[in-house]
Amino acid sequence: MCTLVAVMMSTWRPGTVVTAAIEAALNAPEICSVHVWGYEPTGRAIYHTVKDTSYHVALREHIEHFPLSYLANGNKFAGTDDKRRIKWRAQLCLDMWAVMTEARELFPTALLLYLENDAIVDGRLGAAVARLKQSKAFAAACYGKGRMYMGGGTLCFLLTPDAKPEPHILAYHMVQPADWIISDYSKNTWPIYEAASHGFIGRTHKSTYNP
């Protein structure tokens, strides 16, 4: 029985990379269904809206009062981003939290394939799923280099029902970018099984960040 459900958090990007990412997931034989929250240009995936929660409202209304000095205390939260970039990355974190929360509520027992909209899965996905099932890990990255996930982007994850990063994402959404938060939660124990590319191989594409 097929139990792998693809979940994509999507915002508009110029070019065709979003279409390619969704179509690759739709064409992967291991995936039962593809669910896209947000921008869905193909019309073929199951569409959902990203919920505008009270946390989203608070971010929009109170970002100007966020104390940047808090990020310069010499701890792991320290950074130099300005408020515009902090707002952008915090919005992504909140969207990721909302999407992961709703997806797990919809599919409480499924293996979730979490994708960003520039992650293009390939023929290695089946082997990645099999390796995760054989391991003792409760999640794995499906994009990256090395043996363990250490915050190298949030492009692609395989999440068993025992993986519950949502509270961690919400707790740190204002002070860390999403890849740092997931790295903290994983405690560098999630294996990496390469099964996706970051956009088109050998070609660049634009970020969603547009200050």
C-alpha positions in Angstrom: 0.0 0.0 0.0 1.3 3.5 -0.9 1.8 5.6 2.1 4.0 8.5 0.9 2.2 11.9 0.7 4.0 14.9 -0.8 3.5 18.3 0.9 4.7 21.5 -0.8 4.8 25.0 0.6 4.7 27.3 -2.4 5.0 30.9 -3.2 5.4 32.5 -6.7 8.8 32.4 -8.3 9.7 33.7 -11.8 10.3 31.1 -14.4 9.2 27.5 -14.5 10.9 25.9 -11.6 7.7 25.6 -9.5 5.9 23.8 -12.3 8.8 21.5 -12.7 8.9 20.7 -8.9 5.2 19.9 -8.8 5.2 17.8 -11.9 8.2 15.8 -10.7 6.3 15.0 -7.5 3.2 14.1 -9.5 5.2 11.8 -11.7 7.0 10.0 -8.9 5.6 6.5 -8.6 6.3 6.3 -4.9 4.0 9.3 -4.1 0.3 8.7 -3.5 -0.8 12.3 -3.7 0.7 15.8 -4.0 -0.7 18.6 -1.8 0.3 22.2 -2.5 -0.3 25.0 -0.1 -0.1 28.3 -1.9 1.0 28.9 -5.5 0.1 25.9 -7.7 0.5 26.7 -11.5 -0.1 23.2 -12.8 -3.7 22.7 -11.7 -3.0 19.0 -11.1 -2.0 18.9 -7.5 -4.4 19.1 -4.6 -4.6 22.8 -3.6 -4.8 24.3 -0.1 -4.5 27.8 1.2 -1.9 28.7 3.8 -3.8 29.7 6.9 -3.4 33.3 8.1 -3.0 32.7 11.8 -2.7 35.1 14.7 1.0 34.6 14.6 1.1 35.8 11.0 -1.0 38.9 12.0 1.3 39.6 14.9 4.4 39.4 12.6 2.9 41.9 10.2 1.7 44.3 12.9 4.7 44.2 15.3 7.8 43.6 13.3 8.8 47.3 13.6 9.0 46.8 17.4 11.2 43.7 17.2 14.5 44.4 19.1 17.4 43.8 16.7 19.8 44.0 19.7 18.4 40.7 20.8 20.1 39.0 17.9 23.6 40.3 18.9 24.1 38.7 22.3 26.8 36.3 21.2 24.6 33.2 21.3 23.4 30.9 18.5 20.6 33.3 17.7 22.9 36.2 16.8 22.6 37.6 13.3 22.9 40.7 11.3 19.7 40.6 9.2 17.6 43.8 9.0 14.0 43.8 9.9 12.8 43.4 6.3 14.7 40.1 5.9 13.7 39.0 9.4 10.1 39.5 8.5 10.6 37.5 5.2 12.3 34.6 6.9 9.8 34.6 9.8 6.9 34.5 7.4 8.5 31.4 5.7 8.9 29.8 9.1 5.3 30.5 10.0 4.1 29.2 6.7 6.2 26.1 7.1 4.7 25.5 10.6 1.2 26.0 9.4 1.6 23.7 6.4 3.4 20.9 8.4 0.7 21.2 11.1 -2.2 20.9 8.7 -0.6 18.2 6.7 0.0 16.0 9.8 -3.6 16.6 10.9 -4.8 15.4 7.4 -2.4 12.4 7.3 -1.6 11.4 10.9 0.0 8.0 9.9 1.6 8.8 6.6 5.2 9.3 5.7 5.3 12.9 4.6 7.6 14.2 1.9 8.0 17.9 2.7 9.1 19.9 -0.3 9.9 23.5 -1.0 8.7 24.7 -4.4 12.2 24.5 -6.0 12.9 20.9 -4.9 12.8 18.6 -7.9 12.6 14.9 -6.8 14.2 12.3 -9.0 14.5 8.5 -9.4 16.4 8.2 -6.2 13.3 8.8 -4.1 12.3 5.2 -3.8 15.7 4.2 -2.5 15.6 7.1 0.0 12.2 6.0 1.4 13.4 2.4 1.7 16.6 3.4 3.5 14.6 5.5 6.0 12.3 2.6 6.7 15.3 0.4 7.4 16.9 2.9 9.6 16.0 3.9 13.2 15.7 7.6 12.3 12.3 9.3 12.5 13.1 11.7 9.7 15.7 12.2 6.9 16.7 15.0 4.6 16.3 14.1 0.9 18.6 16.9 -0.3 22.1 17.9 0.8 25.6 16.7 1.1 27.3 14.7 3.8 25.9 12.0 6.1 23.8 14.0 8.6 21.5 17.0 8.2 23.2 20.1 9.7 21.0 23.0 8.5 21.9 22.9 4.8 18.5 24.3 3.7 15.0 23.1 4.2 14.5 21.9 0.7 13.3 18.3 1.1 12.5 16.1 4.1 11.0 12.7 4.8 9.0 12.9 8.0 7.5 9.9 9.9 4.7 10.4 12.3 7.3 10.4 15.1 8.9 13.6 13.7 7.2 16.6 15.3 9.2 19.7 14.3 6.2 22.0 14.3 6.4 23.3 17.9 10.1 24.0 17.4 9.5 26.0 14.3 6.9 28.1 16.0 9.0 28.6 19.1 12.0 30.1 17.2 10.4 31.6 14.1 11.5 35.1 15.0 15.1 34.4 15.8 16.3 31.8 13.5 15.8 30.9 9.8 14.0 27.7 9.1 17.1 25.6 8.3 18.7 26.6 11.6 15.5 25.6 13.4 15.2 22.2 11.8 18.9 21.6 12.4 18.3 22.4 16.1 15.3 20.0 16.2 17.1 17.2 14.4 20.1 17.4 16.8 22.2 16.5 13.7 20.9 12.9 13.8 18.8 12.9 10.6 20.5 11.1 7.7 20.7 12.5 4.2 19.5 10.4 1.3 20.0 12.4 -1.8 16.8 12.3 -3.9 16.2 15.8 -5.2 17.9 18.7 -6.9 17.7 22.4 -6.0 15.9 23.5 -9.1 17.2 22.6 -12.5 20.7 21.0 -12.4 23.3 23.4 -13.7 20.9 26.4 -13.8 20.2 29.1 -11.3 16.8 30.4 -10.3 15.6 33.3 -8.2 14.8 33.2 -4.5 11.4 34.3 -3.2 13.2 37.0 -1.2 12.5 40.4 -2.9 13.3 43.3 -0.5 
